[in-house]
Amino acid sequence: MIAMSKKFVTAALVFAATFGAYAQQAPGSTVMPQDKTQPSPRLNPVQERAKRLSDQMARDLRLNGYQATKLRAINEDKVAKMAAIEQKHAGNPKLIDEQCQGVCKERDQELRNVLSSAQYSAYYDSRADFYKFDRDYAKKNSGAMMVKSVQNPLPASSKGSVLSQGRNTPAASTSSGDGTK
């Protein structure tokens, strides 16, 4: 009789657990559990660029976990600044290069406090390679970097013109006689 009761209780617990799990994932549910076999959501283009550069530098300079974390924070800040410069001065590569070199000098100063003397020396000797590595990636992925400008376009001119929807009201459709509104 006790064995039968244990089987009944076990069956009831299995049923309750199964039903509970099913109820949490009902078809109308808007929250889906994350599939751990799929990659996590993509980083934005600037974060992806900073991550790629940081990964390369961490490998080449043989950084420990603490140093790599600090490097990632530094690179995320500096790459964001460089991306802003590249977007602001698109079409003027000389000005972009000059201003980005200034950002790189900021990174040099910050890395001096993170890297050992030997690592900093190796970094300093390889700065041009890291800069080229980052610039090549930025050029190759410049279409992804322009997404922000497409999502938040600036007015066509800085002379006070503002893009807006026109109104279809009689007051807005007055004519000056020369065919313009």
PyMOL commands that set and color helices and strands:
alter all, ss='L'
color gray80, all
select helices_A, chain A and resi 2-24+45-61+65-88+93-112+117-140+142-145+147-151+170-173
alter helices_A, ss='H'
color red, helices_A
deselect
rebuild
show_as cartoon
